[in-house]
Amino acid sequence: MSRSPQKKAEPAPSAETKPLGTPLFAGIILIMAVALTWVFWSGLWSGGGLIGGDLYTYFFPQKTFFAERLQAGEFPLWNSYIGHGFPLVAESQTGAFYPFNYFAYRFLPVNTAYNFVQLLHYILAFVFTALYVRRIGYSIAAALFAGLVYTYGWFPSRICLEWAIIGGAWLPLTLWCVESFFQTRYWRYPILLCFALSMQILPGHFNLAFITQLMLLVYIPARIWFSRDETTDALKPYRRRTVILLLLAFVSTYALSAVQLAPTWELKQHSQRAEVGERSHKPGYGHIPVWYLSQIVAPWAWYPYEVNLDAGLAPGSEATNQVEAHLYFGIAALLLLIYGTFSGAWTRDRRLILLAIIGFLALLYTPGWLMPITRHIPGFSFFTGPGRYGIVTTFAVAVIAGVCLERLISNWKPAIQIGVVTLVCLFTTADFWVVSRYVTYATIIPNPPINNVDKSALREITSKYGQPVRLFAPGANLPTLIGVASTPVYLGIGPEQYFDPAVAMPDPLPFKEPATPEQIEWLRKAGVTHILSQHPLDLSRWPVKPVWSDFDAVINPAWGRFDEPVYFYELEGSRGRVAWSHPVADQQAEIKSYRANEIVIEAETPEEDTLILTDLLYPGWSVYVDGQPAEAELVDGMYRGVKLPAGQHEVIWAYQSGWFLIGGIISCITLLVIMTIAHFRFWHPLLFQMKNRGRQIPPAEQTGVETPTTKK
């Protein structure tokens, strides 16, 4: 697109570091972004997979169910495998409405899809950071180094936390949109900002979206009123309009993301996080102990050893771990930051001073000192992990260090510049690579268990059982990979029944010791049909029948049991997935169809009775008897029941979340409005500029209006 030449926020540092042309710049940035993913994660490129951390207890169980349902032609609103079910579209890890997730898991094997999403967002994070540095007027050298420090200083140790990579990738793009709007006043940038913020929300885990928005709420007004430069001086006549448009972008973000936000809000009201408490939710978890911040200058003093990070907790904080507490910028970046601070290489640029202030404020929050206050504030009280605010600090250091590198080499010969930048980037890459291997809960293996689902002996056995199987097994959620329901559960935000001692299985869970009579009774009422154990069960104390024992291609490697078999039993006396409240002779009930959003049961009873489905009764589930709506009953504080008169009946349980429908409608309307505005701003700009009719106005003066003759 051709347009009037625009002034830079800061003059180009020197002739030697004059920015390269756009095509060449884009090519260099993209090549380096892709190449770095190969350096750090070549095993993912070659078909290997990650194992460790929450991957097989949290992420893969949800992704696998989502992929299976999509590939079966059904968009799942409900996950019936984990525990007694939960609203899939509301939980924080599946990301059913995130475009990249949908297409990846719709068309690719689960492991390939997971690798693709991870690698893509490493590339995006690098590219978006480089774009931001270039947008504020610095060279390709600064852009490359900033992208390297931000992306590979913060993300690799969190490779087992997919939400961190996805959410963090979009943070620099939001700042690029803001700076682009300041410089051009084109409406396209607030619109793109709305989409960038929405892309942080749609994956379902909102923590980094919340942190990004907090950052912008400081960055935008500070840039307009306090961080003065040529760009903001030119904005003076348009300040009010600028702020209004950016506020509209924020509001539109929530409306555009309503399809994800609405069902999550509903789940929050019915979850263990409905209220902050000792039992349900600890927002201080995941802080960075103050003394552990020494990792910034001396990582080698900590990483090779097991560190008790829970010692000397800050007031208001709870437990943490090395991944949540990781904060490292690289030795080269730190040295450049020191050089730039004492030489004034970056302190003359108010935009960088603003970034430094925001990064320092974020750093102050990471130890959890402020949790006694902020834990009572919405948002702060919902998300765990004060240490996650370190992403803002890392971004600020990355940008400033990149500028310092540019200023350091600005007066050197071009050949020396290229050599120095290459050496610094190579050294920093090696530095981050080593640290990422010390601080991680995941590793790459050539043949991950998720690739062997079709070879699972347990999957074949359970598929022939006749009725849907529910396992009781250690390794929460993991057995769902073989296509069965499993309890207990592991959910960051889940239905409150799973965390309520009055309804959940009595503690301690009998994984090592025999179950108590109360626990056996709970298993039978919960519809548990089978038990999967890591050791042989005492048949004199467990009412079970041995079914199978051997090596399973999925369960054994996921549990790390390569030398010992697993043990599979059938639980005797269980009422199964469907049962009668008061069983009598000649009663029958059989599940004919069991899908994510609909369950069909054929039932026959000689007298009136309540038919029980041992799945969670949750808002949105409706029941129909012989095609007519019926009243659902809550059984034993958790399960679904419906009263049936004598005779044969077809019972259909159907899930349709009202909050999902409301959110979907709001999102669709918002998208339509945004696209309509974008269309008219682009093709019919004078409809927005009636007062200017009659005189020729350059595009840049029309607050960013484009005309068909200016676009190329």
N, C-alpha and C positions, 0 to 999 in steps of 0.2 A: 504494500500500500504506500503510495506517495503522499507526503504531507509536508507542511512547512517545517523547516529545520527547527530543532528544539534545543534549548540551552540545557547543559548538564547541571546537575545539582552542585557538582564541584568541577572545577577545571581539570582537564586531563593532567595527571601528575607530571608527565614529561613526554617528549617526542619518542623516546625509546620504548615507553610502555603504552603507546597509543593503541587503543582497542583495535582488534582485527575485524575484518569484514564479517557480517552476520553468517553467511554460509560456512565459512572456514571455522568461525568460532563454534557454531553449532556442531560441526563435524568433530572437532577436537574434543569438545565436552562430552558428546555422546560416546565416542570411542573410548575415552578414559572411564566414563561411567560404567560401560559394559565390561571393559577389561578388569576393572577393580572387582566386580562381582565374581569374575573367574578366579582372580587371585585369592579371594577370601573363601569362595564357596564353589570351587570347581567340582566338588562332589555332587552338588545339587544340579549343576549343568549336565553332568554325565549320567544322571538317572538315580543317584543315591538318594538318601533321605535322612532326616533328622530323627534322633531319638533322645529322650531325656526331658527333664523339666515337666511341664504340663502337657506335652505333646500327645501322649497316649492316654492320659487320664482326663483331658479336657478338650483339646482342640480337635484331634483326629476323630474321636467319637461323634462330635457334632458335624464335622465336615463330611464324614462318611455317610451318615444318615441323610444329610442334605443332598449330597451327590447322587445317592441311590434313588431318592424320590424324584429329583429332577430328571434323571435319566430314564425313570419309569413313566415320565409324562405327568407328574404331579408336583405342584408347587406346595411344599409342606409348610403349614402354619403352626403345626404342633409336632413335637418330637416325642414319640411314644416309647422310645427305647430306654432313655435315661430315667431310672427310678420308675415312677408311675406316670411319667409324662410331664412335660412343661411346655410353655409357649415358645416355640423355636424362634419366631420372628421378634420376640421381645428380649431374649437373652443376649448377653454381651459378646459372644464369640462367633456365632455362625455368620452374621453379616449377610443375611438373605437378600437384602435390597442393595447391597454394594455391587455396582455393575461388574467390576473385575471378578468378584467372587462368583456371581451368577454365571457368567460365561465360562470361567475356568472350570467350575465344578459341573457345569452342564455338559461340557464336551471333552473333558480330559480325565484320566484316572486321578484318584484322590491325591496320591503322592506327587504326581506331575503338576497338578493344579496348585497344590500347596507351595511347591518349589517355584512355580511361575509367579505366583502372587508375591512371594518374598523377594525374589530377584528383581521383579519389576519395580517394587517400591524402593529398593536400594538405588536403582537407576534414577527414578523420579526424584528422590531426595537429593542426590548429587546434582542433577540438572537444575532443579528449582533453586538450590542454593547458589549455583553459579549464575543463574539468570538474575537473581536479586543483586549480587555483587556487581554485575555488569550494569544493571539498571541504575544503581547509585553512582556510576561513573568510573569504576575501577577496571583494571586490565584483566586480560585472560589469565595471567599468572595468579592474581589475587583470587579470581573466580575458581580456578582449579584447586588451589590449596584450601580455600574455604569449604568447597564441596567435599574434599577429602576429609578434613578435620571434623566437620559436622556429621557426615554420614558414617564414617568408620571410627569416630571417637565414641559415639553414643550407641549406635545400633548393634554392632556385632555381638557384644556380650549379652544382648537381649534377643538373640536369634530364636530362643524358645518362647518369646512373647510376641506373637504375630501382630497383635494390636499395636505394639509400640512402633514397629516398622511402618505399618500402614498409616497410623495417625501422625507419626513424626514426619513422614514424607511430604505432607501437605502444608506443614507450618511455613517453610520458606516461600511457597507459592503465594500464601495469603499476604505476606509482606511485599512480595513483588507486585501483586495487584494494587496494593495501597500506593506504593511509590509510583507505579505506572499511571495511576489515576491522578496523583498530584502533578505529575509532569505533563500529562496530555489533556486531562479533564475529559477523556472519552468515557462514555457510559459503559462501554464494553467491560471495563475493568471492575467496577462495582458488581456487574453481573457475574463476571468470572470469579470474583471474591466470594459471592454467594455460593457458587458451585464448589469452590475449593473448600469452604467451611463445611458444606454439606457432605463432601467426600470424607471428612473426618468423622462425621456423625453416623453416616449410613452403615459403616462396618459394625456398629452396635456398642463398641467400647468408647465411651465419651470422654475419658479422662484427658487425653491430649487435646481434644477439641475444646474442652473447658480451659485448659492452660493456654492454648493459642488465643482464645477469645479474650482472656484476661490480659495477655500480652498486647493485643491490638487495642484494647481499651486504654492502655497506657500510651502505646506508641503513637496512635493517631492524633489525639489532642496535643501531645507533646511535640510532635512534628509540626503541627499547624501553628501553634502559638508560642512555642519556646525554642525548638530546634530550628533556628532561622537560617535560611540560605536562599539562593536565587529561586529555587522551586517554590518554596513556601511564600516568599515575597510576592511572586507572581500570582499566588492563590488569594491574596488579600481581598480582591473584589468578589471572590467566589467562595469564601470560607463557609458561609451559611449553607450555600447549595451543596458544597462538598460534604459537610457534616451530615446533612439530611440524606444525601444519596448513600453514604456509607452506613448510616443507621438503618436505612431501608434495606440495604444488603444484609445486615445482621438479622433484621426481623424476617426477611424473606428466607434466610437460611433455615430458621426454625420451621417455617411453613413448608419449605421444600422438603425438609427431612421429617415431616410429621408422620409419614408412613412408618418410620422406625421409632420416633420419639413417643408416639401415642401408645402403642402396645407395651413399650418399655415402662412408661409411666404407670400403666395398669399393673404390670408385674411388680413394680416397685411397691405399690400399695398393698400387694398380697405377698410380699417377700420377707426374707429375714432382714432386709434393709429398710423396712417400713419405718422403723425407729432405730436410732443409733443406741446401741447398748452393748454390754459386755458379752452377751451371748451371741448377738446377731452380727455386729459389724464394728470394726475397729479402724477408723479412718487414719490413725497414726501409724499403721503398719507400713513398713517400707521406707523408713527415713534413712538419712545418712548421718551416722554418729560423727560428731565434730572431729574427734581425733582421727577418724578414718579418712577425712579430707586430705590427710597427708599423702594419700595415693596420687594426688595431682602432681606432686613433685618427686615422689619416691614409690612408684608402683611395685618395684621389685622387693620392697620391704614387707609387702602383704600378700601378693598373689600366689606365691608357691605354698602358702600355709593355710591351714584351717583357722579362720579368724572368728572369735566369739563377738559378733557385732551387736549382740544384745546386752553387752556389759556397759554400764554407765549410760543408761538411756536418758535422753532428754525428757524434761517434763512434758507429759501429754503424748509421748510416742510409745510405740509398742515394738514388737519384734521386727527384724529386717533380715536381709540376706545379701550376699555379695553382688548379685545381679541388680537388685533394687538400689543398692547403695553405691553402684559403680559410677564414677565420675572421673574421666581422664581425657585430656586434650592433646596429649602427645608432647614429647620433649621439645621438638622443633617449634611447635606452636607456642609453648610456654616461653622459650627463649626469645622468639620473635615478639611476643607480647611485652616482655621486659625491655627489649631493645626499643620498641616503638613508644613505650611509656616514657622512657628517659630521654629519647631523642625527639619526642614530639611528633612522631611519624603519623599518629592517628588522632592525637588530642586536639588538633585544629579543626577537625571535622565534627560538627555538632551532632550529626546523625550517628556517628560512631560513639560519641560520648553518651548519647541517649541509649544506644544498644548496650553499652557497658553498664549503665545504671540499671537497666531492666535486668540484665544478666546477674548483676550483683544482688539485686533484691530477690531474684529467684534462688540464688545460692543461699541467702540468709534463711529462706523458708525450708530448705532441704533437711536441716537437722530435726525439725519438728518442734522447735521452741514455741512457735505460735499456735500449736494445735489446741491448747486449752481455750483459746479465743476463737479460732477459725472453725473448730469442730462444731460450733453452734450456728455457722453460717451455711445456708443452702449451697450446694456445690462442694464446698470444702468438707462438709460433713458427710457427703455421700461417697466421695472417691477416697480410696486408700492411697498411700504412697507419697509423702512429701518429697521423697528423693526424686520423683519423676520431674519435678520442676527444674532439675539439672539439665533438661533438654534445652531450656531457654538459655542457660548459662553457656552450654556447649555451643549453641548457635552464635551467641554474641562473641565468644572467644574465637570461633572459626572465622567469622567475617573480619574481625579486627586483626587477627594474625595474618590473614590473607593480604590485607592492606599493608601491614608492616613488611611483609615479604616484598610487595611491589615497591614500596618506598626504599627498601634496603638496596635493591638492585637497579633503581631508576637511572642512575648515572653510569652504569657499567655498559660495556659493549654488548650488542645483541647476542653474540655467541656465548659470552660469559653468563648473561642472563638466563639463556636457555639451559646451559649446563647446571647452574646453581639451582634453578627451579626444579629441574629433573632430579638432582641429587636430594634436595629437601623432600620432594614428594616420595621418592623411593625409600628414604630413611623413615619417613613418617608412616608409610604403608607397612614397612617391616615392623615398626614399633607397635602399631595398632594390631597387626596380625598376631604378634606374640602375646600381647595383653588379652586379646579376644580368646586365646586358647587357654589362658589361666582362669579367666573370669567368665564362666559359662556353665549352664546346667544341661547343655545339649551337645551332641557330637554327630558327625556325619558318618553313616555306614553305607556300604555299597548296596546292600539288599535289606531295606527296612521292612519290619513286620507288616506294615500296611500294604505292601506289594504282594503279600502271600495270602490274602483273604480267601481267594478261590481255592487255595490248597489246605485250608483249615479243616481238620478232621471233625472238630467240634461243630463247625458250621454245618457240615454234612449231616451229622447226627441230629442236631436240633431241628434242622429243616424237615426231618421226617417224623417229628414228634406228633404232628397232627393239629395241635393247638399252639398258639403263640407261647413261647417259653419266657419265663422270667427267672433269672439266676440271682442267687445270693453269692457274692464273690468278693475277695479283696481286690484292690486296684480299681477304685471307683470309676465307673463309666467304661473302663477298658473292654469288658466282654461284649459291649454293644457292637464292637467292630465286626463280630461274626453274625450279626443280624438278630440278636435277641435283646430283650429288656434286661436291665441289670440294676440291682440295688446293693449297697448304698450309693449315694450320688455325691458328686463334687460339682458344685455350681457357685460361681461368684455372686450371682444374684438369682435366686430360685424361689419357688413357692415356699411359704413359711412352714407348711406341714412337714417338710423334710428336715427342719431345724427345731421343731417344737418337741420337747421331751415328752409331752403328754400324748403325742401321736407317733413319733418316730420310734424305731427299735430301741429297747433299753440298752444303755451302755453297761460295760464295755462290749464292743462288738466281738462275737466269738470266732475270731480268725485263728487264734492259737489255742484257746481253751474251749472245751465243749460248751454248747449253748445251754442256757438255763431253761426250765420249763416255760417261763414267761417269754423268752426269746423264740422258742419253738412255736408257741402259740401265735406270736406276732408274725412269724414267717408264713404260717399256714393261712392266717387271715389276709396277709398281704398278697396272696396269690403266687408266692414263690413256688415254682414247680421243680427247680433243680438247684443244686449247690455245686460250686466249683471251688476246689480247695488246692492249696499248695502242698498239703501233706495228707496222709490217709486219716480219715475220720474214724473215731471209736464207735463202731456199730452198736455197742451196748448203751451208748449215751446219745447217739444221733438216730432219729427215726428215718433212715435213708436206705436206699437200695443202690449198690454200686452199678454203674452203667458202663464206664469206660475210664481207662487210665493209660496215658501215653504222652508223647511229645506232640504239641500242637504248633503248627507253623506260624501262628499269630500270637497266641497267648504266651507261650514259653519264651520266645526272644523278647517280647515286650516286658515280661516280668524278669528277664535276665536269668532264666532257669534253663541252662543248656545241658545239664547233666542229670536232672531229676524230672520225672513226669509230673503232669497235673492230674487231679482226680475229679471225676465227674460223677455226681450222684443224683438220683431222683428222690425228692422229698415226699414221704408218705403222709397222707392225711391232709394235704393242701387242698383248699377249695379252688385253686387254679385261677385262671384269668376271668372265668365267668361261673357264677354259682347262684344258688337260691338261699334266701334268708332262712327259711325253715324247710329243709329238704324233706320230701316225702316220696313215696314210690311213684313211678311213672312220670316223674319230672325230667325234662330234657332241656338242654341249652347248648348250642353249638355256634361258635364264631364262624360265619361263612365268608366274611371279607374283613380284613384288617388293614386299613390304609391310614395315612398320617392324619387326615382330616375327617375320616368317616369310618365307622365300625358297624357292620351288619351282623346281627345275631338272630338265629332262628330258635324260638323257645316254645315249649309246651308244658303246661301245668294243669293238673286236675282241679286245682283250687287256687284261689287268689293268693299271690305271694309276691315278694319283692325280688326282682332279678338284679344281682350284683355284678358289676363289672369292676374288677380290682384295679382300675386306673383312677388317676386323680380327677376329682370333680373340681373344675376351675371355671371361672366366668367365661362364657362363650360357648360352652358345650350345651347343646340342646338334644333332647331325646324325642323320638317319634315312634309311636306304636301303631303298626298297621297303617302307616301313612299319616297319622294324626298326631299333632303335638301332645306331649304328655309332660307331667311334672317330674322333674328330677329330684331324687332324694340323696342326702348326704349320709353315707354309711360309715360307721366307725371313725368319724371325724376326717375322712380322706376320700373314700371311694364313691363311685357312682352307683346309684340304685334307681329303679323305676318299678312301680307297683303294676302287676299284670293281673287281669282277671283270668278265670279258668279258660283253657282253650289253647289253640295254636296262634302264635304271633310272630310278626317280624319286627324286631327292635332295631332302630337305627340311631346311633349316636353321631352327631355332626358338630364339627367345630367351626365357628365363624365369629371371630372377635369383633365386637362392635367398635372398639378403639382402633383396631386395624382398619376397619372400613372408614371411620371418620378421618384417620390420619391419611389413608390413601386418597380420599377425595380432596383433602386440603392440599396434599402434595401435587396432585394432578392439576388442580385449578391454579396453584402457584406457578407450576412449570408452564402452563398455557399463558398465563399473564406475562411472565418474564420473557418468553419467546415472542409474544406479540409486541411487547415494548421494544425488544431488540430489533424486530423486523421493521417497525415503523421508524425507529431511530436511525436505522441504516438506509432504508429506501425512501422514507418520506420525512426528512429531518425538519422541514418547515412547519409541519404540524405541531412541533414542539417549540417553534421559534416564530410565532405569528407576529410578535412585536417587532421583529427584525425584517419583516417583509418590505421589500422596496429598496434595500441596499445590499450590496455584495459583502459577505462576511467570510473571512477565511475560516476554514474548518476549526482550527485550534481556538479561535475566538468564540465559536459557537458552543462552548462548553463540551467539546468533544463530539460534535455532530459530524458524521460522515455522509457524503453524498455518493450516488452511484458513479459519478465521474472521478471521485478520488480513490476509489478502491481499485486495486489491481489484482 
